[in-house]
Amino acid sequence: MTSRDITIAEYFLDRLASLGVDHLFGVPGDYNLAFLDKVMEYPRIEWVGNANELGAAYAADGYARVRGIGALLTTFGVGELSAINGVGGSYAEYVPVVHLAMSPSTAAERAGALVHHTAGDGDFERFARAQRSVSAAMATVTRADAAEQIDRVLMAALRERRPVYLRMASDVALAPTAAPTRPLPDEGRSFPVGAASLERFATAAGRALAGARNAAVLADFLVDRFGAREELAELLDITQLPFATLCMGKTVADESRSTSLGVYSGALGDPRIRRTVEDADVLIRAGVRLADTTSGGFSQGFDTGRGIDLQPESAFVDGVEYPGVPLGVALKALTGVVAGKPLVDAFTGVPEVSTAEAAATGAGPSAAGAGTSGAAASGVAAGGSSGGRALTDEKSPRPDEPLTQSYLWPRLARTVQEGQTVVAEQGTSYYGLCTQRFPAGARFIGQPLWGSIGYSLPALLGAQLAAPGRRCLLAIGDGSAQMTAQELGTIGRYGLTPVIVLVNNGGYTVERAIHGPEAAYNGIARWDWQRLPAALGVRDALCLSAATPAELDRALAAADEATDRLVLLEVHTATHDAPELLLDIVAEMSSRNGES
C-alpha cells in the first residue's frame, strides 16, 4: 500500500461521509468485524450497534428521511435477510439507504466452501438475488473495480432515492485502493432535464392555468424525497393557492400557512377540503402517489388524467407527458409561469357543505362560506384537526373520565414545537396524528404504504441521531412496540432523550377493526411498560402513566420539562377506541378483502 492508498473500506466510508452520513447502523457478525475495525478508527462516521438487523434497517430509514441518505451494515446471509423487510419499506417509500453486506473471503467463495451463513451449496450470490427486488442498484465489489462500483451504486441511490446494495468479501474490504481525488459528480445525482420538453411543459401548463376559474395544489411525499420542498414553498408563496397534502406527504409544506387546508383523504375526508381539491378547474399534483391507505381507499374525487401532475422524472398536463422535466424543475417552471399573475384572485372559494354531506361524514355545520379560502375555509384553527372527519362542537371531556383517543391526539399535537420531528406508528397513532395541524418546520414520519408495524421505534432512533438538536416525539401502540422494543436499549445506550407516547389498549386495535374484534389472535402479552426502560438499560428514564385527560395533561407537562431524560408516557385507552379516519379506512379494507 502506497502513501496515497487507502483500504477499500476507507474509500467506502469516505464516500458516505461526503454525502452527509455520519452514523452507520447495523449488527456485528464475523464477516464484517474487520470492516468494523476500520469504522471504529474512522473519525467522521460513528457506529451505531443495534439490537438486531431489522431494527438497524428501520433506523437507517428514519435517519435517511431526515438527513437525506442513510447507511446499514450487515453480515452475509443471516444478517442481510433479517434486514430485508426494513429495506423493502425504504424501497416502497423512496428512502435512500445504502446497504453493505460483508461476505466470506474471496478464497472461500472461489472454492465453493460450505461455510456458515450460506445455504451450503456454494452459491454465494443467492442472497444478493433476494435483494434485487428492493434495490435500485447493486454491485458485488471486487479489488479490481471497487471505486467504480461503489461510486456507481451511491450515485444511483442519490438519483433514484431508493435503497442500494453492495456485497463485499471480508478480504476485499482490507485491500488497497487509490484515495478519491474528486467528489462524486453533481451530474448523475438527479434525473436529466430536457430543455425542449421543459419549454413545452411550461407553455402547456400556462395555457391550462390561464383558462382556469380556480386552482389548487395537492402535495405528497415525493416532494420531500426528491428535495423539492423549497420549490413547492416558492410556488405556494407566489400563487397563494389553497393547498392540501395526502397524509403520507404531511408537513412537506408549512401547515401554519393561511392557505393550508390540511390532509386530503378522498371520500373519507373533511368535505370542505374535498370541495377545494376536487372542484378545482386545475389541480396541481406535486409528487402525488395514490395508495389505498392515503387516498381513502382510492376514493379520490378528481380525474387523474386531468390537471398538472408532477412526478420524479416527468411532468404531465391533462395526461400528456413531458419527459425530462423532474419534479423540482417542474415546480420552478410553474412558479415562473404564474409570477406576476396572482391566481388566487380567480379562486372562488370553498362552497358550503350541504346538510346531506355533513350528515354523511359526521361534520357539523360549515363556517366556511363562498369567497373564503385557506385555513379559514377548512374551518380549522392552527393546532386543530385538518383532515378525516370534520370537527364538531363536542363538549370537552371531564378531567377524571376515561381517556379517549378523540382527546389524546389533538392534545398531543398541541405539544408539537416548531421544527420538531414527530414519528407515528402505523395504525391508531398514525391516523390520530396525521389529521392534526403542526407548527412551522415540524416533520412527520410514518410508513403508511409499507405499513410494517414496529417500524417507528427504531426509526425514531435514526431520526433523533440525524438531527440531535431536535427532540423527537414518538407515538406508538403496545402491539407494535413489542415488535422492536429492544431498540429502547439502543436509544438509551446512545444517550438520546426523546418523548415516547405508548398507547396501551391491549393488542392490535387496527387488526381488531379490520377483522376479529374479539379474536384471540389480536391479543398480545401484557407487559410492565413502566419497568421496561430500566430492564433494557435506559438510565434515569422518566416513566409516566395516564388514563384520564387530567393525568395526560400533567404527564405531558412533566415530559416537556424533562428535556435531559428519555420519557416513556404510557397512555391507556379502550381496546376498540380508534380515530374515525382509521375506522373508515379499515372498513374499506374489509370490503376489498371480500368481507361484508
N, C-alpha and C positions, 0 to 999 in steps of 0.2 A: 504494500500500500504506500503510495507516494504522499508527500505532504499536502497535495491538493486533493487527495482522495478521501472519501468518507465511506462508511458502510451503506449498503442499500437500505437498511433500516433507518439510518440517519437521513438519507435522501428523502424517504417517505415522510419522516417526521418534519423535515424542513418544509416540504411542500404543504403539509397540513397546516403548520404554523403560519405559513404565508397567506393562507386563506382565512385566518382568524380562529382556527381551532386551538384552544389551549387546555382542553381536557380530553382524555381518551378513556372510554368506558369499556369494561369487559371483565373477564374472569381468567385467572392464570390456569394454564394447562401445560403439560410438559413440552409440547411442541412450540409454545410461544414464550417460554421462560427466558431464553437467551435474548429474544427480541425485547422482552420486558426490562432486562438489564439496561438496554440502550434507552428505553423510555425513561427509566429512573435517573439516568445520567443526563438526559436532555433537559435543558433549562427552561424551555418555552412551552412545554406540554406537561400537565400533571396527570398522573394515572389515577383513575377512579375505579377501585375494585368493587364490583357489585356482588350481590348475594348469589345471583345466577345470570346466565346469558340472556334470558328473556327480559329480565329487569334491565340489563345493560342496553339491550336494543331499544326498549321503551325510553330509557334515559337519554340515549343518543338522539332519539326522535325529538323529545322535548327540548333538548339543547339546540338542535338544528332549527326548530321553529322560532326560537328567539335569536340565535346567533347567525343563522343563515346556512350553516352546514355543521354536521356532527360526525363523530367517528367512533367505531366499535372494533374491538379486538377479541377474537375467539380462537380456540384451538380447533383442530381438524375434526370433522365428523360430529362427535357428541356435542361440542360447543356451538358450532355453527348451525346445526339443526335445531338446537334449543333456542337459538336467537331468531330463527327464520320467520316465526309468526310476527314478531315485532318489526322485522324488516318488511314483511308483507304489508303491514299497516302504513309504513313510510312510503312504500311504492304506491299504494292506493290513493294516499292523500298528498302526494307530491312533496315529500320531505327528503332532502338530500343527505343521506347517511352513507359514509364510506365504511364498508365492512371488510376488514382484513382478517382472513383465516390462515393461521400458520399450520403447515402440514409436515409430515415426516420428511426426513432428509432426502435429497436427490438420489443418493445411493439406494435407499430403501425402496423408493418408487421405481427406479430402474430395474431392481431385482424382483419387483412384484411381491415383496416380502409381506407375510401375514402379520403385520404389526398391529398393535392395539389401536382402537378407534377407527379401524377400517372395517369393511364388510367381509374381510377375509378372502377376497377374490382377486386381489392385485389391481383392482380398478380404483385409481387414486383421483379420477375426475368425477366419480359418482356423485359426490355431494355438491360439487360445483354445478353439475347439471340441475340439481334441485334448486340452486339459487338463481338459475337463468330466468325463471318466470317472475322474479321480484327484483330484478336488477336492470338498470338502464344500460349498463356496460360492464364487461367482465374481462379479467386477464389472469392467466397463470404466469406469475413473474419469474423470469429466469435471469441468470447472471448476464446473458448476452444483451437483453433488451429491457432491463429493469427500468431505467429512467424513461424510456419511450412509453412503456406500458403504464407506468404509474401516472405520467402526465396525461396520457390519452383518457384514462379512466376518470381521473379527477376532473378533467375538462367536461366530460360527459355529465358528471354529477352537477356541475355548475350550470350547464346548458339545459339539461332535461329536468332538473330539480327533483330528482328521484335517486334511490339508493344505487350504489355501485359496489362491485365485489372484486376483491383481489385475493388470490391464493398464492402463498409464498412458502417454499420449503424452508425448514429451520436453518439450514446451512446457507441458503441464498441470502437471508437477511443479514448475515455477517460478512458477506463477500464485499470487496471494494468496488466502488464506482466513483466517477468524477462528480464533484460537488456541482450543484446547479449554478450556472453563471448568469442566468437571467430569470426573471419571474415568469410565471405562466402567462401566456399572451392574453390580452383582452379579447382579441379576435378568437371566436370559437367558444367563448364563455356564454354567449347568448345566441338566440336564433338570428339568422341573417335578415337584413332588411332589403326589400326590393323597391328601389326608388320609384319606378314607373307604377308598380302596384299600389304603393303608398299614395301617390298622387291621384290615382283613380278612386281609391277608397275615400280620400278627403273630399273629392268632388261629389261622389255619391252620397256620403254622409251629410254634406252641406245641403244638398238638394232635398234629402229626406227631412232634415230639421227645418229647413226654410218653409216647408209646406205644413208643418205641424201646428195644431192649436195648443197642444200641451205635450210635455215630455217629462220623463222621469228616469232615474238611474237605479238599477238593481245590481249590487256588487256581491262578489263571493270570494272564497278563499284563495283562488288562483291569483288575485291581485297581490296578496301577501307573498305567496310562494315565488312569484316571478318578479318581485321587487318593484311593484308599480304603485305603492301606497302614495308616494309624493305626486305622481302624475294624476292619480284619482283625486287627491285633495285639491290640486290646482284646477281640475275641471269643475269640481263642485264649488270652488271659490268663484270662478269666473261666471258660471251659469246660474248659481243659486237655485239649481233644480232640486226638487224633493228627491230623497234617495232612501232606499231600504237595502238591507242585506239579507241573504239567507243565513240561517243560524250557523252554518259552517264558516261563513265569512264575517261573523260578528267581530266588530272592532277594526275591520280593515279601513274604516273611515270613522272619523270622530263623531261619536254618538251624542256629544253635547252641542253639536251644531243645531241651529234653529230649523234647518231643513231636514233633519234626520227624522224619519218616520218610525224606524225600529226594524224588527225582524219580520220578513215576509215568509209565511208558511202555507201558501196556496189556499185552498178552500178551508183549511183548518185554522187560519189565522184571523187576526183582527180585520173586520170588514172595511174599516177606514183605511188601513194600509193596503188592502187588496184593491180598493177602488182606485187609489192613486197609481198603483203599479199596473193594474190590468186595463185601466181605461186610458192610459197614455197613448196618444197617437204614435209617438215614437218612444219605445223603451230601450234605453241604452243598457246593455247587459255586459258588465265588466267581469270577466273571469268566472262566469256562472257555469256550474255543473249541477244538474238537477238529479238528486238522489231521492230515494223513497223517504228517507228519514229527515230530509231537509226541505222537501217540496210539498209536504202534506200528502205523501203517497202519490206523487205525480199528479196532484190536483191543481197545478198552476193554471191560472186563467188567462194566459196570453199565448199567442201563436209563436212558437219557437222559430218559425220560418220568416217572421217579420221583425222589423226593428233593426237595431245596430247591435251586433253580437261580437264581442272582443275575446278571442281565445289566445293561448300562449304563442302560437305560430302564425295565425291568420286572423283576419277581421272579415266580418260579413255584414252586408247591408241588404235587408229584405231577401235573405237566402243566397245572395251572390257572394262567392268567396273572393277575397283579395289576399292571396298567399304572400308571404314575406312581409306581413305587417304585424309584428309581435305586439303583445298586449300593452306594454308601456309606451311604445311608439305610437300605437293607435290612439291611446288616451291623450297623448300630447298633441297629436294631429287634430283630434276633436276640439281640444282647447283652442288651438289656432283657428279652427273653422268658426267657432262661436264668439271669439274675442270681439268685443265691441257690439255684440248683438245679444243683449240680455234676454234669454229665452223665458225667464221667469215672468216677464211682462205678458206673455201669451198664455201662461198657465191659469186655468180657470178654477183650480182648487179642488178640494175633496168633497164629493157630493154627500148629502146627508145619508145616514144609514137608515134603511127602511125598517118599519116595525117588524116585518116578517124576518128580515135578516138578523135583527137584534135578537129576536126570539130564537132563531135557529142556532145562533152562535153563543148565546148567553151574554150578549153585550147589553149594556144599559143604554139609555137614550144618548145619542151623539151630541156632543157640544160643538162639533165642528160643522160650520156652515159653509155654503158655497163662497168661494173667494178666499178661503183660508188655506194656508199651505204650511209645510214643515211640521215641527213638533206639535204646534197648536192644532194642526189638522188631525193629528193622530189622537188628540185628546189625552196626551200622556205628558206628564211633567218629568223633568230630569230626575232620575233615581227611581222612577216607577216602571211599571211593566210596559213593554213596547212591542209585544207580539203575542201569538197564541190568542186566547180569548181576551176580549176587551175588558178593561177594568169595570167593576161595578161599585156601587156605593155601600158595600157590605160594612156592617158595624165592626169596629175593632174588637178583637177577642179580649176576654177578661185576662188580666195578668196571670191568674192562677189556674186557668183551664188548660187542658192538654194541648201541647204544641202541635200545630198543623203545618203542612208544607205551604199552604197559602200564606201563612205568616212568615215562615222561615226564609223563603227565597227573597222576597222584597227586603226583608230586614237585613239579610246577609249582604245583599247588593249595596245597601247604603253604607256598608263599611269599606267598600272598594275605594281606593285612593287613586288619584291621578298617576298614571304611569305604572300601576300595579299589574302584575301578571296573575290571572285567575285561571286555574286548571279545574275542569269539571269532568267527572266520570260519566260515561255513557249511562243513560237511564234517568232516574228522578233528578239527580244533580244537574245533569246537562240541560234537560228541558225545563228545570226550575229556574236556572240562571240565565239561559240564553235569551229569554224574553225580557230580562231586566236591563234597564239603561245604565251604562257605565260612564264614568267621567273621562275626560280627555286623556289620551295616551295609554289607557288601560289596554291590556292584551288578553284575549280569551283563547284558551287552548282546550280542545276536546277532540274526540275521534268518532264522529257520528257516522262516517261512511264505513270504515273498517269495523268499528264497534267491538273491539276486543276488551272485555271487561278486565279490570286490573291495570289497564294501561296508565291511568292518570297518576298513580302514586310514584312510580319510577320516573314518569315524565316530569313530575314536579321537581324531582332531584335534578334532572338535566336542565330544566328551565331556571331553577334557582342558581345553579353554577354558571349558567350562561350570562346571567345578569345579577351578580352578587349584591349589588346595591339596592335591589328591589325585592322587598319581602313578598314572597308568593303566597297565594291563598289557594288551598285545595278543598274541593267538595267531593266527597266520595261516599258510596254506600257500603254497608258492612259486608255484603256478599262479595262485591268487587275487591274490597280491601283485603279480604282473606287470600285472594289470588297472589298478591305481591307484597304483603305486609312486611316481609323480611327486609325490604328496602328501607323501611323506617330506620333500621340499624345503620344502613349506609348513610342516610341523611344525617343521623346523629354523629356518625364517625367523622364526617367532614365538617362538623360544627355549624350546620345550617339551622336556621330558626324560622321556618315557615309556620303558617297557621293552617292546621288540618281540621276541617269540619267533617266528622264522620256521622253519617245518618244511620242510626241503628233502628231498623224496622223489621228485624228478624228474618232476613232472607232476600231472595231475588224478587223484589217488588215488580220490576218491569216484566219478568217472565210470568209472574202471577197474573199480571194484567193481560198478557198475550194468551196464556193458556194455563189451566190448572191452578186457579186461585188458592185452593186448599191442598194441592198435591204435595206429597211428602218430598218430592224431588226438588221443589222450590224452597225448601228449608235449608238451613245451614247450622253448623255447630255454634253454640253461644260462647263467645269469647269474653274474657275480662279485659276490655279495651283500656280501662284506666291503668292497668298494671303492665300493659304490653310494651310501651316505650322503654321502660326500665329493663324489662326482660330482654329486650333487643339491644341494650347497650346505650340507649339515649340518656345522657346525663342531664339531670335537673329539668326534665320536661314539665311543662305546666299542663296537667290533665284536668279537664273540666267536664261537667255534665249538665245537660239542660233538658227538661221535659215540659216546661211551660214557657210562655212568652216572656215572663219576668225573668226567669232563670236564663233564658237565651240572651236577653238584653244585658244582664250583669256579666255573663260569660264573655260576650263579645267585647265589652268594655275592658275586661281584665286581659283578654288576648291582645287588644290594641296597645295596652300599656307594657306588656311583657315582650318587648322587642328583642331582648337578648336570649330568649328561650324558645325552643320548639313548643308549640301549643297544639295539643290534641283536644278538640272540643267534640265530645260525643253528644249528639242530639237525638232524642227519642221521638219518633212519630209512629202513628198506627201502621200496621202491616200493609194495608191496602191503600194508604194515602199516597197520592201522586199528583203531579201537576196536570191540569186539564189538557194542555197540549200533548203531553205524553200519552194520556189515556186515549185521545183522539187518534194519535198516530198508531198505537198498538191495536186499536180496533180495526183500523185499515189494514194493518199487517195480518191480523187474524183472518180477515176477509180474503186477502190474497193467498193465504195459506190454505184456503179451502174450507175454513170453519165459518159457521154461521154466527 
